[in-house]
Amino acid sequence: MHPLKSIGILGLSPILQSSACRFAPLFSQQDLRPQCLPLNPQPNNILGDVRSSSRLYSTSLSRPSAKSPQFVGFDYRVGASFSAKNRRFNPLRDFFSFDPAGAEKEFVTGRPSSGQDAFFASRIGNSSNVAFGVADGVGGWSDSGIDSAHFSHGLCRYMAKSAREADESVQKFTVRELLQKGYEGVVEDRFITGGGSTACVAVAGTNGNLEVANLGDSGFVQLRLNAVHHYSNPQTHAFNTPYQLSIIPPKILARSRALGGEPLRDFPRDASVTSHQVRHGDVLIFATDGVWDNLSASDLLKLVGRQMKDVEAWVLGEKGLQVGDLLSNLTNPNSGTKQPGNNTLQSALAVSVTAEAKSASLNTKVDGPFAREVHKWFPNDNYRGGKVDDICVVVVVVVERNKEKS
């Protein structure tokens, strides 16, 4: 067996690593110290930039074995990591592994570790299907004295509740229903009086069907054997103005109308819903804009690809890159094949993405995706570096379940 390597701030590029050291107060000192040593850049043998297409090819050479007599279904091994923008990130603490097959049926983020960002994971009823996703409270509401963290965390809490209570023996539970029930729960909650949130959520079936609803500028990417197989596009009304579910207090609504305007307000029906097929060894990353404003899909591919190959979850075989035999053990929360800190592969990947995004957000020299978007819309603006924000990441590793292992 090959235990996962200790990550700390795993796989950071030398430039981002230097930035992390300069902003050490926002990282746990004991985990940051080893990364402050000089590093030699690693040769890059991974795909270059991902172009702005919503679908790209995969290097996978064969279809999944869903037609094999040994095939039973897919498991979705879920891990998460998070960091509020004004809090120190501790990779040994700020993560979670969810076991849908275990005794727990759901998990929802607590506060304040993730700030206005939130995530959830839940089994759907008594089935082995799973729902999961992220929500990002829109910070602009603070100008009206409203903390959108109540909205985003409440949205995830009610989505997890609706998934847990679903009865798929009566009717198939859809991702649009998931988002709708979560929103209705927030609207009916008398303790949530205003605010707004983006969301990117999914319903994943054991048959390999993945249904995703994305509203706003959170998003997801599907990685398959060193290639970006799919990534979502953000929904925005204008620059830095994402679609958002919201509750508008009567006073704010009246004030806007008195001035001849109408607050932006979107609904679950406005979400972009897409369907996908997963394969054994796929890595799904759902994240808030604290990641996407600082890292591109190709950045995530390099980071995840390197770690998957390091632990032999993806291995080079006779037919090219393929899924390694260790994948099931590496992702099993009940397996002994883990890294120090009791991390599963999926939570280790989530921690790596969070750490890389955190470091990039604090870098004042290297422009990230947000800075490049600023320059595109406002050519004379001198915005440089990353964008500091709350960060929330859910990583799902897809594992094929066979009869002899079920």
Wavefront OBJ file of the C-alpha trace (Angstrom):
o trace
v 0.000 0.000 0.000
v 1.103 3.550 -0.651
v -0.100 5.930 2.088
v -0.948 9.426 0.910
v 1.871 11.881 1.202
v 1.613 14.608 3.816
v 0.353 17.701 2.045
v 0.680 20.795 4.214
v 0.210 23.224 1.336
v 0.684 20.524 -1.255
v 1.985 21.164 -4.709
v 2.102 24.939 -4.587
v 4.120 26.503 -7.380
v 7.259 28.336 -6.175
v 5.667 31.726 -6.904
v 2.473 30.949 -5.005
v 4.503 29.294 -2.269
v 6.485 32.477 -1.790
v 3.241 34.419 -1.556
v 1.922 32.049 1.090
v 5.055 32.600 3.165
v 4.707 36.378 2.883
v 1.151 36.127 4.192
v 1.911 33.477 6.805
v -0.628 34.770 9.367
v -3.404 33.330 7.185
v -1.874 29.860 7.224
v -1.166 27.486 10.079
v 2.511 28.032 10.944
v 3.348 24.391 11.601
v 2.057 23.392 8.166
v 3.476 26.388 6.319
v 7.064 26.265 7.537
v 8.359 23.406 5.351
v 6.905 25.042 2.252
v 8.965 28.197 2.760
v 12.107 26.388 1.640
v 13.265 26.944 -1.961
v 11.841 24.534 -4.511
v 12.977 23.585 -7.975
v 10.140 23.906 -10.480
v 8.800 20.546 -11.611
v 8.693 19.822 -15.345
v 5.184 20.287 -16.653
v 3.977 17.320 -18.676
v 0.323 18.065 -18.163
v -2.122 19.665 -20.586
v -1.739 23.386 -21.100
v -4.416 26.051 -20.961
v -7.999 25.012 -21.237
v -9.829 27.024 -23.891
v -13.233 28.556 -23.294
v -15.247 25.598 -24.494
v -17.743 23.977 -22.184
v -16.656 20.463 -23.216
v -13.210 19.097 -23.902
v -11.880 15.693 -24.883
v -10.730 12.995 -22.491
v -7.571 10.936 -22.702
v -9.520 7.934 -21.420
v -9.173 5.100 -23.938
v -12.152 2.987 -22.948
v -15.690 3.241 -21.741
v -16.512 2.439 -18.090
v -17.322 -1.127 -17.339
v -21.014 -0.438 -16.642
v -21.914 -3.206 -19.096
v -19.669 -5.716 -17.375
v -21.473 -8.473 -15.421
v -19.268 -7.562 -12.457
v -20.473 -3.958 -12.397
v -22.795 -3.012 -9.516
v -22.733 0.773 -9.470
v -20.711 3.845 -8.613
v -19.773 5.194 -5.212
v -19.189 8.921 -4.732
v -16.454 9.548 -2.188
v -16.907 13.115 -0.955
v -14.363 15.380 0.724
v -14.445 19.100 1.461
v -12.213 21.915 2.631
v -12.853 25.562 3.416
v -11.275 28.790 4.600
v -12.879 32.106 5.504
v -11.039 35.038 3.967
v -9.999 36.586 7.275
v -9.139 33.342 9.041
v -5.951 31.313 9.114
v -6.179 28.164 7.016
v -5.260 25.005 8.865
v -5.028 21.988 6.510
v -5.071 19.589 9.462
v -8.402 20.905 10.680
v -10.341 22.618 7.891
v -11.490 19.570 5.954
v -14.129 16.862 6.053
v -14.699 13.392 4.576
v -18.236 12.167 3.989
v -19.074 8.488 3.767
v -22.495 8.030 2.084
v -22.384 4.314 2.862
v -21.697 4.927 6.540
v -24.009 5.682 9.431
v -24.087 9.420 8.739
v -26.574 10.520 6.128
v -25.662 14.166 5.724
v -23.145 16.842 6.560
v -23.514 20.608 6.443
v -20.793 23.174 7.100
v -20.661 24.940 10.396
v -19.669 28.516 10.973
v -17.474 30.509 11.125
v -14.706 28.419 9.548
v -16.021 28.880 6.001
v -17.273 32.472 6.300
v -20.132 33.224 3.905
v -19.401 30.078 1.873
v -21.109 26.790 2.686
v -21.314 23.209 1.469
v -23.311 20.066 2.096
v -23.382 16.371 1.248
v -26.263 14.001 1.841
v -27.592 10.598 0.867
v -30.856 10.817 -1.032
v -33.460 9.079 1.106
v -32.619 5.433 1.705
v -30.889 5.032 -1.637
v -27.161 5.082 -2.345
v -27.569 8.164 -4.537
v -25.929 11.318 -3.236
v -26.556 15.071 -3.321
v -23.803 17.615 -2.686
v -22.751 21.123 -3.557
v -21.576 24.573 -2.506
v -23.221 27.953 -1.912
v -21.625 31.386 -1.721
v -23.311 34.176 0.219
v -23.104 37.372 -1.844
v -20.999 39.859 0.094
v -22.604 42.937 -1.441
v -25.544 42.543 0.909
v -23.322 43.770 3.748
v -23.817 47.299 2.365
v -27.419 46.954 3.527
v -26.411 45.543 6.891
v -27.240 41.945 5.953
v -24.923 38.978 6.455
v -25.493 36.596 3.536
v -23.843 33.774 5.486
v -27.251 33.105 7.028
v -28.677 32.603 3.555
v -25.911 30.375 2.118
v -25.608 28.160 5.180
v -29.380 27.926 5.474
v -29.650 27.018 1.791
v -27.212 24.125 2.228
v -28.927 22.996 5.397
v -32.337 22.851 3.718
v -30.978 21.177 0.589
v -29.382 18.459 2.720
v -32.672 18.052 4.591
v -34.699 17.747 1.382
v -32.306 15.137 -0.004
v -32.359 13.108 3.185
v -36.158 13.117 3.301
v -36.675 12.313 -0.404
v -38.455 9.095 -1.325
v -37.129 7.941 -4.695
v -39.391 4.919 -4.658
v -42.213 7.359 -5.394
v -40.494 9.850 -7.693
v -36.968 10.518 -8.950
v -35.302 13.310 -7.007
v -33.931 15.915 -9.435
v -31.295 18.572 -8.969
v -33.770 21.342 -9.767
v -36.053 20.007 -7.039
v -33.067 19.968 -4.679
v -32.354 23.646 -5.334
v -36.039 24.607 -5.227
v -36.684 22.921 -1.877
v -33.545 24.453 -0.413
v -34.649 27.916 -1.526
v -38.184 27.417 -0.207
v -36.750 26.390 3.148
v -34.722 29.587 3.370
v -37.652 31.784 2.348
v -39.871 30.193 5.005
v -37.212 30.484 7.730
v -38.230 33.457 9.870
v -34.670 33.874 11.132
v -33.373 34.598 7.603
v -34.702 38.044 6.729
v -32.561 38.902 3.707
v -29.458 38.162 1.696
v -28.467 36.222 -1.369
v -26.333 33.321 -2.525
v -25.008 31.611 -5.609
v -25.063 27.812 -5.741
v -23.613 24.889 -7.649
v -25.191 21.586 -6.626
v -25.497 18.051 -7.937
v -27.481 14.850 -7.707
v -25.330 11.794 -8.452
v -26.798 8.360 -9.164
v -25.193 4.970 -8.678
v -25.877 4.366 -12.394
v -23.317 7.045 -13.282
v -25.749 9.857 -14.064
v -24.669 13.234 -12.705
v -27.120 16.129 -12.816
v -25.738 19.573 -12.002
v -27.518 22.884 -11.353
v -25.357 26.001 -11.427
v -26.674 29.451 -10.572
v -24.186 32.315 -10.419
v -20.412 32.247 -10.350
v -19.765 29.178 -8.243
v -19.051 26.233 -10.522
v -17.646 22.779 -11.112
v -15.131 20.908 -13.215
v -15.021 17.214 -14.155
v -11.493 15.817 -14.516
v -10.830 12.502 -16.210
v -7.357 10.950 -16.475
v -5.362 14.135 -16.913
v -7.947 15.995 -18.993
v -10.694 18.520 -18.323
v -13.776 16.630 -19.456
v -16.292 19.373 -18.630
v -16.450 22.650 -16.774
v -19.329 25.009 -16.068
v -19.655 28.581 -17.217
v -20.656 31.319 -14.740
v -23.999 33.097 -14.927
v -23.698 36.868 -14.504
v -25.917 39.885 -15.141
v -22.826 42.072 -15.562
v -19.193 42.088 -14.493
v -18.887 40.779 -10.917
v -22.687 40.623 -10.638
v -23.639 36.943 -10.467
v -27.065 35.394 -10.628
v -28.217 34.815 -7.073
v -31.072 33.405 -5.088
v -32.193 36.090 -2.683
v -34.616 37.393 -0.113
v -35.196 41.130 -0.475
v -36.485 42.831 2.690
v -39.567 45.011 2.084
v -37.722 48.222 3.017
v -34.971 47.622 0.462
v -37.510 46.665 -2.184
v -39.568 49.819 -1.538
v -36.463 52.027 -1.602
v -35.350 50.574 -4.927
v -38.748 51.049 -6.500
v -38.944 54.626 -5.200
v -35.739 55.311 -7.117
v -37.183 53.706 -10.243
v -35.212 50.471 -10.014
v -35.704 46.830 -9.154
v -33.209 44.705 -7.198
v -31.707 41.770 -9.046
v -33.525 38.619 -8.083
v -33.107 35.132 -9.562
v -34.846 31.849 -8.840
v -34.029 28.125 -8.983
v -35.701 27.960 -12.411
v -32.955 30.284 -13.715
v -30.179 27.830 -12.917
v -28.300 26.150 -15.749
v -28.964 22.401 -15.480
v -26.670 19.938 -17.264
v -26.390 16.143 -17.298
v -23.178 14.141 -17.393
v -21.912 10.584 -17.249
v -19.152 9.705 -14.808
v -16.499 7.012 -15.018
v -14.346 5.179 -12.533
v -11.559 7.493 -11.400
v -13.233 10.777 -12.354
v -12.595 13.718 -10.029
v -15.388 16.280 -9.614
v -14.583 19.661 -8.066
v -17.390 21.964 -6.916
v -16.182 25.311 -5.612
v -17.189 28.872 -4.836
v -15.694 31.847 -6.653
v -12.937 32.088 -4.057
v -11.396 29.288 -6.123
v -12.462 30.288 -9.651
v -11.343 33.924 -9.222
v -7.840 32.684 -8.420
v -7.362 29.366 -10.237
v -8.314 28.234 -13.729
v -9.546 24.784 -14.714
v -6.089 24.024 -16.102
v -4.512 25.068 -12.771
v -6.739 22.559 -10.998
v -5.919 19.872 -13.547
v -2.192 20.297 -12.916
v -2.633 20.257 -9.153
v -5.002 17.281 -9.016
v -3.208 15.349 -11.759
v 0.091 15.615 -9.926
v -1.400 14.408 -6.653
v -3.408 11.581 -8.236
v -0.267 10.268 -9.933
v 1.883 10.717 -6.817
v -0.332 8.318 -4.847
v -0.896 6.017 -7.844
v -4.613 6.715 -8.102
v -3.870 7.451 -11.760
v -1.047 5.327 -13.197
v 0.736 5.026 -16.526
v -0.010 1.653 -18.091
v 0.338 -0.054 -21.455
v -2.630 1.864 -22.860
v -1.635 5.213 -21.412
v -2.851 6.831 -18.210
v -5.397 4.691 -16.386
v -7.017 4.357 -12.975
v -4.826 2.631 -10.403
v -5.830 -0.356 -8.280
v -5.334 1.649 -5.075
v -8.135 4.134 -5.785
v -10.850 2.393 -3.746
v -8.679 2.057 -0.635
v -7.314 5.598 -0.947
v -10.824 7.047 -0.960
v -12.445 4.755 1.601
v -12.925 6.582 4.936
v -12.746 3.227 6.722
v -9.515 2.125 5.044
v -6.085 2.333 6.645
v -4.618 3.710 3.421
v -4.560 7.353 4.446
v -2.120 10.170 5.005
v -1.178 11.537 8.430
v -4.136 13.454 9.823
v -6.576 10.705 8.824
v -7.167 12.249 5.390
v -8.814 10.363 2.570
v -7.685 11.105 -0.974
v -10.758 13.233 -1.672
v -10.306 15.402 1.405
v -6.559 15.682 0.695
v -7.400 16.937 -2.800
v -9.900 19.415 -1.347
v -7.296 20.692 1.101
v -4.770 21.086 -1.732
v -7.209 23.101 -3.851
v -8.152 25.312 -0.894
v -4.506 25.918 0.011
v -3.561 26.746 -3.575
v -6.512 29.114 -3.983
v -5.761 30.752 -0.633
v -2.157 31.337 -1.604
v -3.054 32.636 -5.068
v -5.607 35.028 -3.567
v -2.869 36.619 -1.466
v -0.367 36.896 -4.295
v -0.001 40.507 -5.414
v 2.247 39.821 -8.414
v 0.629 37.026 -10.440
v -2.704 37.912 -12.023
v -5.425 35.318 -11.543
v -8.624 34.831 -13.566
v -10.394 37.680 -11.735
v -7.608 40.152 -12.460
v -7.588 39.137 -16.123
v -11.351 39.670 -16.255
v -10.944 43.135 -14.712
v -8.411 44.068 -17.399
v -10.769 42.771 -20.078
v -13.670 44.926 -18.903
v -11.620 47.886 -17.652
v -8.366 48.105 -19.661
v -7.109 51.137 -17.724
v -7.570 49.571 -14.304
v -4.319 48.592 -12.581
v -5.772 45.713 -10.525
v -3.066 43.091 -9.954
v -2.729 39.731 -8.265
v -5.350 37.489 -6.739
v -8.718 38.183 -5.130
v -9.111 37.579 -1.406
v -12.378 35.827 -0.635
v -13.951 32.996 1.315
v -13.122 29.597 -0.165
v -15.163 26.416 -0.138
v -14.353 23.244 -2.093
v -16.123 19.906 -2.450
v -14.125 17.149 -4.172
v -15.795 13.932 -5.267
v -13.843 10.889 -6.472
v -15.933 8.400 -8.444
v -15.260 4.753 -7.613
v -16.729 1.793 -9.459
v -18.289 -0.802 -7.196
v -17.935 -4.444 -8.258
v -19.779 -7.506 -7.051
v -16.811 -8.977 -5.297
v -16.314 -5.703 -3.381
v -19.929 -4.771 -2.713
l 1 2 3 4 5 6 7 8 9 10 11 12 13 14 15 16 17 18 19 20 21 22 23 24 25 26 27 28 29 30 31 32 33 34 35 36 37 38 39 40 41 42 43 44 45 46 47 48 49 50 51 52 53 54 55 56 57 58 59 60 61 62 63 64 65 66 67 68 69 70 71 72 73 74 75 76 77 78 79 80 81 82 83 84 85 86 87 88 89 90 91 92 93 94 95 96 97 98 99 100 101 102 103 104 105 106 107 108 109 110 111 112 113 114 115 116 117 118 119 120 121 122 123 124 125 126 127 128 129 130 131 132 133 134 135 136 137 138 139 140 141 142 143 144 145 146 147 148 149 150 151 152 153 154 155 156 157 158 159 160 161 162 163 164 165 166 167 168 169 170 171 172 173 174 175 176 177 178 179 180 181 182 183 184 185 186 187 188 189 190 191 192 193 194 195 196 197 198 199 200 201 202 203 204 205 206 207 208 209 210 211 212 213 214 215 216 217 218 219 220 221 222 223 224 225 226 227 228 229 230 231 232 233 234 235 236 237 238 239 240 241 242 243 244 245 246 247 248 249 250 251 252 253 254 255 256 257 258 259 260 261 262 263 264 265 266 267 268 269 270 271 272 273 274 275 276 277 278 279 280 281 282 283 284 285 286 287 288 289 290 291 292 293 294 295 296 297 298 299 300 301 302 303 304 305 306 307 308 309 310 311 312 313 314 315 316 317 318 319 320 321 322 323 324 325 326 327 328 329 330 331 332 333 334 335 336 337 338 339 340 341 342 343 344 345 346 347 348 349 350 351 352 353 354 355 356 357 358 359 360 361 362 363 364 365 366 367 368 369 370 371 372 373 374 375 376 377 378 379 380 381 382 383 384 385 386 387 388 389 390 391 392 393 394 395 396 397 398 399 400 401 402 403 404 405 406
